[in-house]
Amino acid sequence: MSNTYNGWTNRETWLINVWFAPESKADVQNAREQIESDIEGIPQYLQDFVNDSAINWDELEAHFEDDAEESEEEEAEPD
């Protein structure tokens, strides 16, 4: 049985992709900063419902490394 969620490591990582729709590594970093900031601002009992440590930030960033490699390959192909 796979532990993935809609092609991502887990639901938490997938949700970052859905709600923030990052288009670059910088967008991923901005999302991370936003999440960390927002979580600090909510009461502790609500923080207990949020599993932010499960978010696979490396996977989200790697998604854009793959896109960059594909773009470079397409640019290198002769017309």
C-alpha positions as CSV (number, residue, x, y, z in Angstrom):
1,M,0.0,0.0,0.0
2,S,1.3,3.4,-0.9
3,N,1.5,6.1,1.7
4,T,1.3,8.9,-0.9
5,Y,-1.5,11.4,-1.3
6,N,-2.5,12.5,-4.8
7,G,1.1,11.9,-5.9
8,W,2.7,13.7,-3.0
9,T,4.4,12.4,0.1
10,N,1.4,13.0,2.2
11,R,-1.8,15.1,2.6
12,E,0.0,18.0,4.3
13,T,2.5,18.4,1.4
14,W,-0.3,18.1,-1.1
15,L,-2.3,20.8,0.7
16,I,0.6,23.3,0.4
17,N,0.6,22.6,-3.3
18,V,-3.2,23.1,-3.6
19,W,-3.6,26.2,-1.4
20,F,-0.4,28.0,-2.3
21,A,0.1,26.8,-5.9
22,P,3.8,27.5,-5.8
23,E,5.4,28.1,-9.2
24,S,9.0,28.3,-8.1
25,K,11.3,27.5,-5.2
26,A,10.9,31.1,-4.0
27,D,7.2,30.5,-3.8
28,V,7.7,27.4,-1.7
29,Q,9.9,29.3,0.7
30,N,7.3,32.1,0.9
31,A,4.7,29.5,1.7
32,R,6.8,28.0,4.4
33,E,7.4,31.3,6.0
34,Q,3.7,32.1,5.8
35,I,2.7,28.8,7.4
36,E,5.3,29.1,10.2
37,S,4.2,32.6,10.9
38,D,0.5,31.8,10.9
39,I,0.9,28.8,13.1
40,E,2.8,30.9,15.7
41,G,-0.2,33.2,15.8
42,I,-2.9,30.7,16.7
43,P,-3.7,29.3,20.1
44,Q,-1.8,26.2,21.2
45,Y,-4.8,24.0,21.2
46,L,-5.3,24.8,17.5
47,Q,-1.6,24.3,16.8
48,D,-2.1,20.7,18.0
49,F,-4.4,20.1,15.0
50,V,-1.8,21.2,12.5
51,N,0.9,18.7,11.5
52,D,3.3,21.2,9.9
53,S,6.2,19.0,10.6
54,A,4.9,16.5,8.1
55,I,5.1,18.9,5.2
56,N,7.8,17.8,2.8
57,W,9.3,21.1,1.8
58,D,12.2,19.3,0.0
59,E,9.7,17.5,-2.2
60,L,7.9,20.7,-3.0
61,E,11.2,22.4,-4.0
62,A,12.4,19.4,-5.9
63,H,9.2,19.6,-8.0
64,F,10.7,22.8,-9.5
65,E,14.1,21.3,-10.1
66,D,12.4,18.7,-12.3
67,D,10.5,21.4,-14.2
68,A,13.8,23.3,-14.7
69,E,15.5,20.2,-16.1
70,E,12.7,19.5,-18.5
71,S,12.7,23.1,-19.7
72,E,16.4,23.0,-20.3
73,E,16.0,19.7,-22.3
74,E,13.3,21.2,-24.4
75,E,15.4,24.3,-25.1
76,A,18.4,22.1,-26.1
77,E,16.4,20.1,-28.7
78,P,16.8,21.3,-32.2
79,D,13.7,22.5,-34.1
